Amino acid sequence: MKKPFKKALSLFLGLLLTAAMTVCVSATPAGEEYLLEKEKMSYIFPQNVVVLTPDTPINSSDWNAAGIQDPAEYYQRYDALSAAAHFASPGGRYNVYLATKTSMAVSSIFNLTAANEEVKSAVMEDCERINLNEGFDSSPEFVEIGDYLFVANRIHFQNETTTMDEMSYMTVMNGVSYTFSSHMYGALEEGDLDFIKMIVSSLRFTEIMDTPQKDTSASAVFRGLLPLLLAVAVLIALVVYLKVRSSRLKKRKKQIADGLSEFRSRRKALEEAGELQESETVFLNKTVHGDDALRRFAVFHSYRKNPLTIPIYLIAVILSVSIVVSLIKRASDHWFWMLLFSAIALYSLYRLLTTSKKITRELLRSYQKYPNRVAIFSFRDDSFRLSGLQANGIYPYLQITEAYETKDFFYLYFGEDHAFLVNKAGFALGDPADFSRFLKEKVGRHFHRR
């Protein structure tokens, strides 16, 4: 990079630099091939050139040959510029940076030299967009250098405090863009322009792959759309399922409400007539709602209550990722769909991993307020009584919307999200096997084993 120096000082430093170069210079000699293996490039320079990369050891003599005293600063610069290589004249008077980039747009171009006019026109339009920014003035044009086609672009930037000049050559090969640039504050000189032209002219790609041909057959289009079609089909099926389920739940709620109203009315009439006779307790259970019991219920409610929960989330993740990958492979510019399905995949994965933890936190926070976390269930023929947990009451079995039996618990659901926990180890009267048969008889097809 050029800095403003006084003429005498510039001459003095130049003489010192020349003397230093004669003592210690590590550069690629003129006429000798230099390979950049990662970038699949080789160079044969007509003059000595120092080549630095992000992998150049910090103690390499090449830094000194390029006039660089602080390599650490240049490692940061290479990272900021996405630089794959830095070409410098001995002493560092002239500098050219090579930046590489991959993207869907670049992949669709693949080989600028072999591109058709439509692709070239789109590339030129993209390069000219920089002129829309305040203070920028550029003049991009296509130029053939050696065997390759480049976009040569002289860019000037100026505002109230800064003036900058840049010369760049950009090409695309094997789905990767390569941009050679030289820039400085003030104005580039002829030596700068000649040096970058020399670097670009010395380039030879060691591997040139054939441009992938897009398969536009009906079967290929169908394969490309298949993930999206599957996602739409799953979405439609989910909407239909939720609608049918909602209709059934409404019907069930009405039946429960009507049955509960009849139960209370009949009980009240018997009480008023003095004819109410309480049936005997056939099962008595004491369940402690400790932290472990609540955690186990949270896991059950999140994943085991509905066996399709985990598969549905996994399918959502797999389908969404498949669609995003398919769009990327086709070098699609449908950013909205890629972002949408990426969000669906991340959300589904998040729900899959965190739902039970969230429910556990809510339960622990709620039950910590209870002075007594012991529930006593008295199951009778027509209903069951509950005492403790600030939920004393009489509940007819028709209020149980779903009942589940697991290895250690019975879960009696009153609606979608509210359930009573009955520990199998807590029976003081009766045993779990008999209670399982009893419960199944009371709730019928709404009894499930998990």
Secondary structure, DSSP 4 states (H G I P E B T S, - for coil): ------HHHHHHHHHHHHHHHHHS---BPTT-EEEETTTTEEEE-SS-BEEE-TTS-TT-HHHHHTT-S-HHHHHHHHHHHTEEEEEE-TTSSSEEEEEEE--HHHHHH--STT--HHHHHHHHHHHHGGGGSTTEEE--EEEEETTEEEEEEEEEEE-SS-EEEEEEEEEEETTEEEEEEEEEES---HHHHHHHHHHHHTEEES--PPPPPP--SHHHHHHHHHHHHHHHHHHHHHHHHHHHHHHHHHHHHHHHHHHHHHHHHHHHHHHHHT---PPPPSEEEEEE--HHHHHHHHHIIIIISSTTHHHHHHHHHHHHHHHHHHHHHTT---HHHHHHHHHHHHHHHHHHHHHHHHHHHHHHHHHTT-S--EEEEEE-SSEEEEESTT--EEEEGGG-SEEEE-SSEEEEESSSS-EEEEEGGGEEES-HHHHHHHHHHHHGGGEEE-
